[in-house]
Amino acid sequence: MLRKTWFAGIAAALICCRLFCASASGQASVLAAKNAATADTSRSQEDMSTIDLSRTHLIPAKPIDSETDHAPTFTRHLVRVSWRPLDPIDLYIITPNGVARPPVVLYLYSYPSDADRFMNDRYCAELTRHGCAAVGFVSALTGSRYRFRPMKEWFVSELQESLISSTHDVQLIINYLETRKDVDAGKVAMFGQGSGGTIAILAASVDARIKAIDLLNPWGDWKHWTAASALIPERERTQLTGAAFLGGVADLDPVRILGALTHPKIRLRQVTEDPYTPVPCQEAVASALPRGAVRERFARNTDLRNAIAGGRLFAWTAEQLKLQTATR
């Protein structure tokens, strides 16, 4: 189940995200302080020049399993993980009841979406109906993770940081899942929408544990995306189309990366009327797909909603993981 509208009101959500999330809630502040005190941050170092985690040394704090909800068809755990000072990440780990060590699908929606959908019982039932566990979270500088920053700094203005740190997060989240006994982190897929789709592509390019990526309108083709995307305020467009900014994200462009992906199965879904991902950028990303990738196009959001009704959005990743199991 997705929201009734994909893009309506997103500008308002962006403003709320940047204003409201700058200050943490009382509970989040307490847990963040607890994690910061637990982690040995003096030895933590993050290489922000590469998405490859092998050159980064981030030390995870002890996870905090703060809440468990039991439903007729699934169990939902809220677990707080942390490997940076004052930047805890809430993981919503949703497992199907009656399935021992199910494969895992990571879900990352686009900036500025928060993680509230993972508290919706109907949505969680759809996520797990095909026998896979679901792990939901948000990217850097998004939702509850946007804090302690000047208001002029946001996900896109700091795009290099946002993409690199979030790609590191994906790899570290899989590391954590490997320590759990209730999921099979040897079989992992990832669903990503918008910026989440871009991060899924980046993560799959450096982490062979990701067996399939399901992409919905991923951002990319930065030169043209920054020039035309409706997400970017006009007052910031000149800076974000400049050579210095584009040079910092050039190596993080899906148009450069997709063609070299050989190990994951890839499905790309694109909606023409998405104002945040201009059609020329969609075509540039599609043209970079490697041989064997699946592309599906929809003119309108209603066409997409009709195609994914009844939980069909989540069936493809489950099928890819089942095929992975059959060939092992």
C-alpha positions in Angstrom: 0.0 0.0 0.0 1.4 3.4 -1.0 0.1 6.8 -0.1 -3.0 7.9 -2.0 -0.9 10.4 -3.9 2.7 10.2 -4.6 3.6 13.8 -5.1 0.7 16.0 -3.9 1.7 18.1 -1.0 5.3 17.1 -1.1 6.6 20.7 -1.1 4.7 21.2 2.2 6.3 18.1 3.5 9.7 19.3 2.5 9.2 22.6 4.4 7.9 20.8 7.5 10.8 18.3 7.3 13.4 21.0 7.3 11.8 23.1 10.0 10.3 20.5 12.3 13.0 17.8 12.2 15.8 20.3 13.0 15.0 19.6 16.7 14.8 16.0 18.0 11.9 14.8 20.1 12.6 14.3 23.8 12.7 10.5 23.5 14.9 10.6 20.4 17.3 13.0 22.2 17.6 10.7 25.2 18.3 7.6 23.0 20.7 9.5 20.8 22.7 10.7 23.9 22.7 7.1 25.2 24.1 5.8 21.9 26.6 8.6 21.7 27.9 7.7 25.1 28.0 4.0 24.3 29.9 4.3 21.0 33.7 4.7 20.9 33.5 7.8 18.7 37.1 8.7 19.2 38.2 6.0 16.8 35.3 6.3 14.3 36.3 7.7 10.9 34.2 8.0 7.8 35.7 8.5 4.3 33.3 10.8 2.6 35.1 10.5 -0.7 33.9 7.0 -1.6 30.8 4.9 -1.2 32.9 1.8 -0.5 32.7 1.0 3.2 36.1 -0.7 3.2 37.8 2.6 3.5 35.6 3.8 6.3 35.9 2.9 10.0 32.6 3.5 11.8 32.1 1.7 15.1 28.5 0.7 15.8 27.0 1.3 19.2 25.0 -1.4 20.9 21.6 -1.6 19.2 18.6 -0.5 21.2 15.5 -2.8 20.7 12.9 -0.3 21.9 9.6 -1.7 20.8 8.0 -4.9 19.5 4.4 -5.1 18.0 2.7 -8.4 17.3 0.1 -8.6 14.6 -1.8 -11.6 13.1 0.5 -11.9 10.1 3.7 -10.1 11.1 5.9 -9.0 14.0 7.4 -5.5 13.9 10.6 -4.5 15.8 11.7 -1.0 16.2 15.5 -1.0 16.7 17.8 2.0 17.0 21.3 1.6 15.6 24.0 4.2 15.5 27.6 4.5 14.2 27.9 8.3 14.1 27.6 10.7 17.0 24.1 12.1 17.4 22.8 10.4 14.2 20.8 7.4 15.3 18.9 5.4 12.7 15.5 3.8 13.5 15.1 0.4 11.8 11.6 -1.0 11.4 12.2 -4.7 11.1 9.0 -6.5 10.0 9.0 -10.3 9.8 6.2 -12.5 8.5 4.8 -14.8 11.2 5.5 -18.5 10.7 8.5 -18.1 8.4 11.8 -19.1 9.8 14.7 -16.8 8.8 13.0 -15.1 5.8 15.0 -13.3 3.2 15.1 -9.5 3.6 14.1 -6.5 1.5 15.3 -3.1 2.5 12.9 -0.2 1.8 14.1 3.3 1.3 11.7 6.0 0.1 12.7 9.3 -1.3 13.6 12.5 0.5 11.7 14.1 2.2 9.6 11.0 3.2 9.8 9.9 6.9 9.3 6.4 8.2 5.7 6.7 9.4 4.4 4.3 6.8 6.3 1.5 8.6 3.9 1.9 11.6 0.9 1.3 9.4 -0.3 -2.3 10.1 -2.0 -2.7 6.7 1.1 -1.6 4.9 3.3 -3.9 6.9 1.0 -6.8 6.2 1.4 -6.1 2.5 5.2 -5.8 2.8 5.4 -9.3 4.3 2.6 -11.2 2.5 5.1 -12.7 0.1 7.2 -14.3 2.8 10.0 -11.8 3.0 11.1 -9.6 6.0 11.0 -5.9 5.4 13.5 -3.4 6.9 12.4 0.3 6.6 14.6 3.3 7.4 15.3 6.9 6.2 18.3 8.3 4.5 20.7 10.9 5.9 19.4 14.5 6.4 15.9 13.2 6.1 13.0 13.2 8.6 14.1 12.4 12.1 17.7 12.4 10.9 17.7 16.0 10.0 19.0 17.7 13.1 21.7 20.0 14.4 22.3 21.5 11.0 21.9 25.1 9.6 18.6 25.5 7.8 20.4 26.3 4.6 21.8 22.8 4.6 19.5 20.1 3.3 19.5 16.8 1.5 20.1 18.2 -2.0 22.4 21.1 -1.0 24.6 18.4 0.7 23.9 15.8 -2.0 27.4 14.3 -1.9 27.3 13.8 1.8 23.7 12.6 1.7 24.3 9.9 -0.9 27.7 8.7 0.4 26.7 8.5 4.1 23.4 6.8 3.2 25.2 4.2 1.0 27.5 3.5 4.0 24.3 3.1 6.1 22.9 0.4 3.8 26.1 -1.6 4.1 26.2 -1.2 7.9 22.5 -2.1 8.2 23.2 -5.4 6.3 26.1 -6.0 8.7 23.7 -5.6 11.6 21.1 -7.9 10.0 23.8 -10.6 9.7 23.9 -10.7 13.5 20.2 -11.4 13.9 18.8 -14.9 14.0 15.2 -14.0 12.8 16.2 -13.0 9.2 18.5 -14.4 6.5 20.8 -11.6 5.6 22.5 -13.8 3.0 19.5 -13.1 0.7 18.9 -9.3 0.5 17.1 -7.1 -2.0 16.4 -3.4 -1.9 13.5 -1.3 -3.0 14.2 2.4 -3.5 12.1 5.4 -4.7 13.5 8.7 -5.9 16.7 9.4 -3.9 16.2 6.0 -2.3 16.5 4.4 -5.7 19.7 6.3 -6.3 21.1 5.0 -3.0 20.0 1.5 -3.9 22.0 1.7 -7.1 25.1 3.0 -5.3 24.9 0.4 -2.6 24.5 -2.5 -5.1 27.5 -1.3 -6.9 29.8 -1.9 -3.9 27.9 -4.6 -2.0 27.4 -8.0 -3.7 25.1 -9.1 -0.8 22.3 -7.1 -2.5 20.9 -9.6 -5.0 18.2 -7.4 -6.6 17.2 -3.7 -6.7 13.7 -2.5 -7.4 13.8 1.1 -8.5 11.0 3.7 -8.8 11.9 7.0 -10.5 15.5 7.1 -9.1 17.2 10.5 -9.3 20.1 10.8 -11.7 21.8 12.6 -14.6 22.8 15.4 -12.2 23.6 18.1 -14.7 20.1 18.0 -16.1 18.3 17.0 -12.9 19.6 20.0 -10.9 18.6 22.3 -13.8 15.0 21.1 -14.1 13.8 19.2 -11.0 10.9 20.9 -9.3 12.3 19.8 -6.0 15.0 22.5 -6.1 14.0 26.1 -5.1 14.8 28.5 -7.8 16.9 30.7 -5.4 19.3 27.7 -5.0 19.4 26.5 -8.6 22.3 28.5 -9.7 24.6 27.1 -7.0 23.4 23.6 -7.5 24.0 23.7 -11.2 27.5 25.0 -10.8 30.7 23.2 -11.7 31.8 22.8 -8.1 28.6 21.1 -7.0 28.3 18.9 -10.0 32.0 17.9 -9.7 31.3 16.6 -6.2 28.5 14.3 -7.3 29.8 13.3 -10.7 30.9 9.8 -9.6 27.6 9.3 -7.8 25.5 9.5 -10.9 23.4 6.3 -11.7 24.0 7.1 -15.4 27.7 6.3 -14.8 27.1 3.4 -12.5 24.2 1.3 -13.7 25.9 -0.1 -16.8 28.6 -1.8 -14.8 26.1 -3.6 -12.5 26.3 -7.3 -13.3 25.3 -9.2 -10.1 22.0 -7.8 -9.0 18.7 -8.3 -10.8 17.2 -4.8 -11.7 13.7 -3.5 -12.3 13.2 0.1 -13.2 9.8 1.7 -13.0 9.3 5.3 -14.2 6.3 7.6 -14.0 6.4 10.3 -16.7 4.4 12.9 -14.7 6.8 12.9 -11.7 7.8 16.6 -11.4 10.9 15.8 -9.3 12.5 13.5 -11.9 12.3 15.2 -15.3 11.6 13.0 -18.4 15.1 13.6 -20.0 16.7 12.4 -16.7 14.4 9.4 -16.7 15.5 8.5 -20.2 19.2 9.0 -19.4 18.9 6.6 -16.4 17.0 4.1 -18.5 19.6 4.2 -21.3 22.3 3.2 -18.8 20.5 0.0 -17.7 22.6 -3.2 -18.2 21.5 -6.0 -20.4 18.7 -8.1 -18.7 17.3 -5.3 -16.6 13.5 -4.8 -16.7 12.0 -1.4 -17.4 8.4 -0.4 -17.0 6.9 3.0 -17.9 3.7 4.7 -16.7 2.3 7.9 -18.0 0.5 8.9 -14.8 0.5 8.1 -11.1 -2.9 6.5 -11.4 -1.5 4.0 -13.9 1.2 3.0 -11.5 -1.3 2.7 -8.6 -3.4 0.4 -10.7 -0.4 -1.7 -11.6 0.7 -2.2 -8.0 -2.7 -2.7 -6.4 -3.0 -5.6 -4.1 0.6 -5.7 -2.9 2.0 -6.4 -6.4 4.7 -3.7 -5.9 6.4 -6.0 -3.5 6.0 -9.3 -5.3 9.0 -8.8 -7.7 11.7 -8.6 -5.1 10.3 -11.6 -3.3 10.4 -13.6 -6.5 14.0 -12.6 -7.2 15.1 -13.8 -3.7 13.2 -17.0 -4.2 15.0 -17.6 -7.5 18.3 -16.8 -5.7 17.5 -19.4 -3.1 16.7 -22.0 -5.8 20.1 -21.5 -7.5 22.2 -21.7 -4.3 
